[in-house]
Amino acid sequence: MTSTLLFYIIIAIISIDFIVDKVIDALNAKHFNDPIPEALQDVYETEEYQNSQAYKKVNYKFGVWTSAFSVALTLGFLILDGFDYVDQIARSYSDHPVVVGLLFFGIIMLGSDLINTPFSYYKTFVIEERFGFNKTTIKTFILDKIKGLVMMVIIGGSILALIIYIYQLTQSQFWLYAWGVIALFTVFMNMFYSRLIVPLFNKQTPLENGSLRDKISTYAQSVGFQLDKIFVIDGSKRSTKANAYFSGFGNEKRVTLYDTLINDLEEDEIVAVLAHEVGHYKKKHIIFNLIASILLTGVTLYILSVFIANPLLSNALGVATPSFHVGLIAFGLLYAPISELTGLVMNHFSRKFEYQADDYAKTTYKAEPLVSSLKKLSKNSLSNLTPHPAYVFMHYSHPTLFQRVKNLMR
């Protein structure tokens, strides 16, 4: 195989992925006006449903334009040897592999972020604002960008530097050491993400004593679940959309409720949502996802180790001097179809786990408040009640609202 053939394979992968994705998006858009299932007739009033339809159409058109721009930019960058240009800039400052690699990825990531910022701004301050979701201020938007970049430099840069350094020392065996580093980091972040990262962006406060906390504590005790850490996060500073999530293990396990969730739902509905989250923990879904993520990372790194030393990877991107950092980009582009398949498999398990967590909440608490909470959350986020099955298969990590309601009420 020549580097030219590999280059065209990369172009084909990017192009085919875009075409397939847009075809599925178009199929989904054609079903926006499908009749609402009888079980969901009470989700929207007529005016609210019309608003939901408009929101879906605006996001669909925005998605087509942004993804088309992104693909065109990527293809142009490849065809015009943009990676070689960036590599030369990085090498003009140093010849040390770690420094060159950091500069290379730093330039690409910073450039990508600058290009995507106008789209992010438009999405937040035009689309989300128009439909009443946005609560983000310009100051918060800018601070989020700065904090994100700083975290990318400190955390992402440190891990990348360590992996490049390990590769220089161990070559073909680097995947084992890199796997160990990433596995430890993954476990650490699962344990301490809410304690260390979330406070950089949001304020977390313990749920106040009162009837809601009492109901949550009573439920937790009834299922033998020790839950001392219940936090409320100020999600309303950015959006009116609501959420809740479970994180951590052992003494670090906690439930985080968005303040918007508390405002939108009745107390019984909040406990039902919590029961669903407890179901994920009891059914070992969090452990499964963690182990699966670590195993997939190991497999990916092993495959990377087989090909990374081949100069064809760098040459395929128009870079004459083979290097780990350029090879990593080429491998990522070539690995995309496999990554897509593993993503589909993980989405399948995720949807299955959502049913199991719903069943757990239904058995240990009640189905009705969970159903009503799901309907309210869908209504408040103007979600699509009639998605195309192919779109669900490709993109949904949760079953559709209709599927969940049907499962809960049987």
RAGIPE-V308386 format. One record per pair of residues at least 12 apart in sequence whose C-alpha atoms are under 6 Angstrom apart, sorted by sequence separation. I is the first residue (numbers start at 0). J is the second residue. If there is no record, write none. Layout:
I;J
I;J
//
This chain:
243;255
313;325
89;102
243;256
313;326
89;103
243;257
312;326
162;177
242;257
241;257
86;103
312;329
241;259
241;260
307;326
206;229
234;257
205;229
206;230
229;253
231;255
235;259
205;230
206;231
228;253
229;254
230;255
231;256
232;257
233;258
204;230
231;257
232;258
204;231
231;258
203;231
203;232
202;232
202;233
370;404
366;407
350;396
349;396
350;397
350;398
346;396
211;266
215;270
190;247
189;247
97;160
97;163
279;356
278;356
275;356
278;359
275;357
275;360
274;360
271;369
268;368
135;236
268;369
134;236
135;237
134;237
134;238
268;372
133;238
132;238
132;239
182;293
178;297
174;300
174;301
171;304
240;380
100;324
83;317
83;318
80;317
2;311
6;315
5;315
2;314
2;315
9;333
51;381
42;374
42;378
27;386
27;387
23;390
//
